């Protein structure tokens, strides 16, 4: 019996010693698994905390009215989602801002997919903005950011702007609009791509949609390019998008594909009904390698390549 107990105790001691040796050999792996498990748990906890603390407050179907110091309504905001953050501006999703003028009538209505409210009171729109004016005029504009300043009653962008116009797409280096009227200015260099295929380069383009008109005006040097001709005008242009007419102002120089040149003033370009006709009632000089022709007026059908010179025509041929 004593021998049995002695062998049993010996076996238990051998087992304990073997376990100690095994644990000592694999202790690094056991610790690594333990640490990894704890780290994974901590990462999951941190991710959960980050997700939960992405914003401090979320409000659906958000609405607010902002008043001035003299208790006049500046604007009203409606948004599908409102998010507030600890160290960032309030963010609005699918937002509409209604501004009010001095008479407390609705002025412009601005809508966008995303906007932020700054501590200064300015509202910054991101991406595409649709603006509907007090007279139901509609502007569709795209830029990285637009800034609405309620106290000044203006909306502007200092970045590249894309404007969807009547019969044209326009790119500019900025924009400024007063919310109390139907006019806006596309700033600095302006590029107009007309549906007719013409490309116009100018600057400081005024877009006027008042009284049902759609008039684009610039008083700066303008380059008008079509498939057949390149035209420069030193005093700008007036584009009537309702009538599809462009008036190139001041001294005008037309360079044809053939190399011939036409010098005149105040040229009208008629692009209606798929035409391209140049007309002027001012003195005109046609210069080619073979001739120099002067007249009082001109009509030039670009498609048929027919030029009519009228009144006191004087021609010199070489």
CORQUIBEL-V712555 format. One record per residue. N is the residue number from 1. RES is the residue in three letters. SS is DSSP state (h for helix, s for strand, l for the rest). PSI is psi in whole degrees, -180 to 180 (999 if undefined). Layout:
n:N res:RES ss:SS psi:PSI
n:N res:RES ss:SS psi:PSI
This chain:
n:1 res:UNK ss:l psi:-45
n:2 res:UNK ss:h psi:-38
n:3 res:UNK ss:h psi:-40
n:4 res:UNK ss:h psi:-45
n:5 res:UNK ss:h psi:-41
n:6 res:UNK ss:h psi:-44
n:7 res:UNK ss:h psi:-37
n:8 res:UNK ss:h psi:-43
n:9 res:UNK ss:h psi:-40
n:10 res:UNK ss:h psi:-43
n:11 res:UNK ss:h psi:-42
n:12 res:UNK ss:h psi:-41
n:13 res:UNK ss:h psi:-41
n:14 res:UNK ss:h psi:-42
n:15 res:UNK ss:h psi:-45
n:16 res:UNK ss:h psi:-43
n:17 res:UNK ss:h psi:-42
n:18 res:UNK ss:h psi:-42
n:19 res:UNK ss:h psi:-40
n:20 res:UNK ss:h psi:-43
n:21 res:UNK ss:h psi:-44
n:22 res:UNK ss:h psi:-46
n:23 res:UNK ss:h psi:-37
n:24 res:UNK ss:h psi:-40
n:25 res:UNK ss:h psi:-42
n:26 res:UNK ss:l psi:16
n:27 res:UNK ss:h psi:-37
n:28 res:UNK ss:h psi:-42
n:29 res:UNK ss:h psi:-41
n:30 res:UNK ss:h psi:-43
n:31 res:UNK ss:h psi:-39
n:32 res:UNK ss:h psi:-46
n:33 res:UNK ss:h psi:-42
n:34 res:UNK ss:h psi:-46
n:35 res:UNK ss:h psi:-44
n:36 res:UNK ss:h psi:-42
n:37 res:UNK ss:h psi:-44
n:38 res:UNK ss:h psi:-41
n:39 res:UNK ss:h psi:-43
n:40 res:UNK ss:h psi:-42
n:41 res:UNK ss:h psi:-40
n:42 res:UNK ss:h psi:-41
n:43 res:UNK ss:h psi:-46
n:44 res:UNK ss:h psi:-40
n:45 res:UNK ss:h psi:-42
n:46 res:UNK ss:h psi:-43
n:47 res:UNK ss:h psi:-41
n:48 res:UNK ss:h psi:-41
n:49 res:UNK ss:h psi:-42
n:50 res:UNK ss:h psi:-42
n:51 res:UNK ss:h psi:-42
n:52 res:UNK ss:h psi:-29
n:53 res:UNK ss:l psi:17
n:54 res:UNK ss:l psi:-35
n:55 res:UNK ss:l psi:154
n:56 res:UNK ss:l psi:-32
n:57 res:UNK ss:s psi:141
n:58 res:UNK ss:s psi:129
n:59 res:UNK ss:s psi:128
n:60 res:UNK ss:s psi:148
n:61 res:UNK ss:s psi:54
n:62 res:UNK ss:s psi:142
n:63 res:UNK ss:s psi:139
n:64 res:UNK ss:s psi:150
n:65 res:UNK ss:s psi:129
n:66 res:UNK ss:s psi:133
n:67 res:UNK ss:s psi:155
n:68 res:UNK ss:l psi:179
n:69 res:UNK ss:l psi:-26
n:70 res:UNK ss:l psi:25
n:71 res:UNK ss:l psi:28
n:72 res:UNK ss:l psi:145
n:73 res:UNK ss:s psi:125
n:74 res:UNK ss:s psi:-48
n:75 res:UNK ss:s psi:164
n:76 res:UNK ss:s psi:134
n:77 res:UNK ss:s psi:134
n:78 res:UNK ss:s psi:133
n:79 res:UNK ss:s psi:149
n:80 res:UNK ss:s psi:-41
n:81 res:UNK ss:s psi:138
n:82 res:UNK ss:s psi:129
n:83 res:UNK ss:s psi:131
n:84 res:UNK ss:s psi:145
n:85 res:UNK ss:l psi:165
n:86 res:UNK ss:l psi:-49
n:87 res:UNK ss:l psi:25
n:88 res:UNK ss:l psi:161
n:89 res:UNK ss:l psi:158
n:90 res:UNK ss:s psi:137
n:91 res:UNK ss:s psi:138
n:92 res:UNK ss:s psi:138
n:93 res:UNK ss:s psi:138
n:94 res:UNK ss:s psi:69
n:95 res:UNK ss:s psi:146
n:96 res:UNK ss:s psi:131
n:97 res:UNK ss:s psi:122
n:98 res:UNK ss:s psi:120
n:99 res:UNK ss:s psi:159
n:100 res:UNK ss:s psi:140
n:101 res:UNK ss:l psi:-173
n:102 res:UNK ss:l psi:-27
n:103 res:UNK ss:l psi:5
n:104 res:UNK ss:l psi:27
n:105 res:UNK ss:l psi:150
n:106 res:UNK ss:s psi:130
n:107 res:UNK ss:s psi:-107
n:108 res:UNK ss:s psi:148
n:109 res:UNK ss:s psi:119
n:110 res:UNK ss:s psi:132
n:111 res:UNK ss:s psi:145
n:112 res:UNK ss:s psi:165
n:113 res:UNK ss:s psi:-27
n:114 res:UNK ss:s psi:142
n:115 res:UNK ss:s psi:160
n:116 res:UNK ss:s psi:145
n:117 res:UNK ss:s psi:120
n:118 res:UNK ss:l psi:160
n:119 res:UNK ss:l psi:-26
n:120 res:UNK ss:l psi:-12
n:121 res:UNK ss:l psi:-11
n:122 res:UNK ss:l psi:149
n:123 res:UNK ss:s psi:126
n:124 res:UNK ss:s psi:120
n:125 res:UNK ss:s psi:146
n:126 res:UNK ss:s psi:133
n:127 res:UNK ss:s psi:-133
n:128 res:UNK ss:s psi:133
n:129 res:UNK ss:s psi:131
n:130 res:UNK ss:s psi:129
n:131 res:UNK ss:s psi:123
n:132 res:UNK ss:s psi:123
n:133 res:UNK ss:l psi:179
n:134 res:UNK ss:l psi:-25
n:135 res:UNK ss:l psi:24
n:136 res:UNK ss:l psi:25
n:137 res:UNK ss:l psi:139
n:138 res:UNK ss:s psi:129
n:139 res:UNK ss:s psi:133
n:140 res:UNK ss:s psi:116
n:141 res:UNK ss:s psi:146
n:142 res:UNK ss:s psi:131
n:143 res:UNK ss:s psi:167
n:144 res:UNK ss:s psi:-43
n:145 res:UNK ss:s psi:144
n:146 res:UNK ss:s psi:142
n:147 res:UNK ss:s psi:120
n:148 res:UNK ss:s psi:120
n:149 res:UNK ss:s psi:101
n:150 res:UNK ss:l psi:-40
n:151 res:UNK ss:l psi:-29
n:152 res:UNK ss:l psi:-15
n:153 res:UNK ss:l psi:39
n:154 res:UNK ss:s psi:155
n:155 res:UNK ss:s psi:136
n:156 res:UNK ss:s psi:165
n:157 res:UNK ss:s psi:138
n:158 res:UNK ss:l psi:13
n:159 res:UNK ss:l psi:179
n:160 res:UNK ss:l psi:135
n:161 res:UNK ss:s psi:140
n:162 res:UNK ss:s psi:122
n:163 res:UNK ss:s psi:127
n:164 res:UNK ss:s psi:105
n:165 res:UNK ss:s psi:-178
n:166 res:UNK ss:l psi:118
n:167 res:UNK ss:l psi:19
n:168 res:UNK ss:s psi:153
n:169 res:UNK ss:s psi:134
n:170 res:UNK ss:s psi:136
n:171 res:UNK ss:s psi:135
n:172 res:UNK ss:s psi:173
n:173 res:UNK ss:l psi:12
n:174 res:UNK ss:l psi:175
n:175 res:UNK ss:s psi:147
n:176 res:UNK ss:s psi:132
n:177 res:UNK ss:s psi:134
n:178 res:UNK ss:s psi:129
n:179 res:UNK ss:l psi:-10
n:180 res:UNK ss:l psi:-2
n:181 res:UNK ss:l psi:-176
n:182 res:UNK ss:l psi:25
n:183 res:UNK ss:s psi:147
n:184 res:UNK ss:s psi:157
n:185 res:UNK ss:s psi:128
n:186 res:UNK ss:s psi:123
n:187 res:UNK ss:s psi:158
n:188 res:UNK ss:s psi:-140
n:189 res:UNK ss:s psi:132
n:190 res:UNK ss:s psi:132
n:191 res:UNK ss:s psi:124
n:192 res:UNK ss:s psi:123
n:193 res:UNK ss:s psi:107
n:194 res:UNK ss:s psi:150
n:195 res:UNK ss:l psi:-24
n:196 res:UNK ss:l psi:-14
n:197 res:UNK ss:l psi:-11
n:198 res:UNK ss:l psi:148
n:199 res:UNK ss:s psi:129
n:200 res:UNK ss:s psi:129
n:201 res:UNK ss:s psi:125
n:202 res:UNK ss:s psi:-160
n:203 res:UNK ss:s psi:158
n:204 res:UNK ss:s psi:66
n:205 res:UNK ss:s psi:123
n:206 res:UNK ss:s psi:125
n:207 res:UNK ss:s psi:119
n:208 res:UNK ss:s psi:113
n:209 res:UNK ss:l psi:18
n:210 res:UNK ss:h psi:151
n:211 res:UNK ss:h psi:32
n:212 res:UNK ss:h psi:1
n:213 res:UNK ss:l psi:162
n:214 res:UNK ss:l psi:81
n:215 res:UNK ss:s psi:128
n:216 res:UNK ss:s psi:127
n:217 res:UNK ss:s psi:139
n:218 res:UNK ss:s psi:144
n:219 res:UNK ss:l psi:13
n:220 res:UNK ss:l psi:164
n:221 res:UNK ss:l psi:137
n:222 res:UNK ss:s psi:140
n:223 res:UNK ss:s psi:123
n:224 res:UNK ss:s psi:121
n:225 res:UNK ss:s psi:126
n:226 res:UNK ss:l psi:-174
n:227 res:UNK ss:l psi:-30
n:228 res:UNK ss:l psi:-21
n:229 res:UNK ss:s psi:155
n:230 res:UNK ss:s psi:121
n:231 res:UNK ss:s psi:132
n:232 res:UNK ss:s psi:140
n:233 res:UNK ss:s psi:129
n:234 res:UNK ss:l psi:-7
n:235 res:UNK ss:l psi:20
n:236 res:UNK ss:l psi:-158
n:237 res:UNK ss:s psi:162
n:238 res:UNK ss:s psi:120
n:239 res:UNK ss:s psi:120
n:240 res:UNK ss:s psi:102
n:241 res:UNK ss:l psi:-23
n:242 res:UNK ss:l psi:-41
n:243 res:UNK ss:l psi:-9
n:244 res:UNK ss:l psi:44
n:245 res:UNK ss:s psi:143
n:246 res:UNK ss:s psi:126
n:247 res:UNK ss:s psi:117
n:248 res:UNK ss:s psi:121
n:249 res:UNK ss:s psi:155
n:250 res:UNK ss:s psi:-154
n:251 res:UNK ss:s psi:132
n:252 res:UNK ss:s psi:136
n:253 res:UNK ss:s psi:123
n:254 res:UNK ss:s psi:122
n:255 res:UNK ss:s psi:116
n:256 res:UNK ss:s psi:163
n:257 res:UNK ss:l psi:-32
n:258 res:UNK ss:l psi:-15
n:259 res:UNK ss:l psi:-12
n:260 res:UNK ss:l psi:153
n:261 res:UNK ss:s psi:141
n:262 res:UNK ss:s psi:124
n:263 res:UNK ss:s psi:128
n:264 res:UNK ss:s psi:-161
n:265 res:UNK ss:s psi:153
n:266 res:UNK ss:s psi:69
n:267 res:UNK ss:s psi:135
n:268 res:UNK ss:s psi:130
n:269 res:UNK ss:s psi:118
n:270 res:UNK ss:s psi:111
n:271 res:UNK ss:l psi:12
n:272 res:UNK ss:h psi:151
n:273 res:UNK ss:h psi:40
n:274 res:UNK ss:h psi:23
n:275 res:UNK ss:l psi:168
n:276 res:UNK ss:l psi:91
n:277 res:UNK ss:s psi:130
n:278 res:UNK ss:s psi:132
n:279 res:UNK ss:s psi:146
n:280 res:UNK ss:s psi:146
n:281 res:UNK ss:l psi:20
n:282 res:UNK ss:l psi:158
n:283 res:UNK ss:l psi:138
n:284 res:UNK ss:s psi:143
n:285 res:UNK ss:s psi:123
n:286 res:UNK ss:s psi:123
n:287 res:UNK ss:s psi:121
n:288 res:UNK ss:l psi:-177
n:289 res:UNK ss:l psi:-22
n:290 res:UNK ss:l psi:-16
n:291 res:UNK ss:s psi:162
n:292 res:UNK ss:s psi:112
n:293 res:UNK ss:s psi:131
n:294 res:UNK ss:s psi:144
n:295 res:UNK ss:s psi:174
n:296 res:UNK ss:l psi:-26
n:297 res:UNK ss:s psi:167
n:298 res:UNK ss:s psi:148
n:299 res:UNK ss:s psi:129
n:300 res:UNK ss:s psi:112
n:301 res:UNK ss:s psi:106
n:302 res:UNK ss:l psi:-38
n:303 res:UNK ss:l psi:-45
n:304 res:UNK ss:l psi:-7
n:305 res:UNK ss:l psi:38
n:306 res:UNK ss:s psi:125
n:307 res:UNK ss:s psi:124
n:308 res:UNK ss:s psi:126
n:309 res:UNK ss:s psi:132
n:310 res:UNK ss:s psi:151
n:311 res:UNK ss:l psi:113
n:312 res:UNK ss:l psi:54
n:313 res:UNK ss:l psi:131
n:314 res:UNK ss:s psi:117
n:315 res:UNK ss:s psi:140
n:316 res:UNK ss:s psi:123
n:317 res:UNK ss:s psi:144
n:318 res:UNK ss:l psi:999
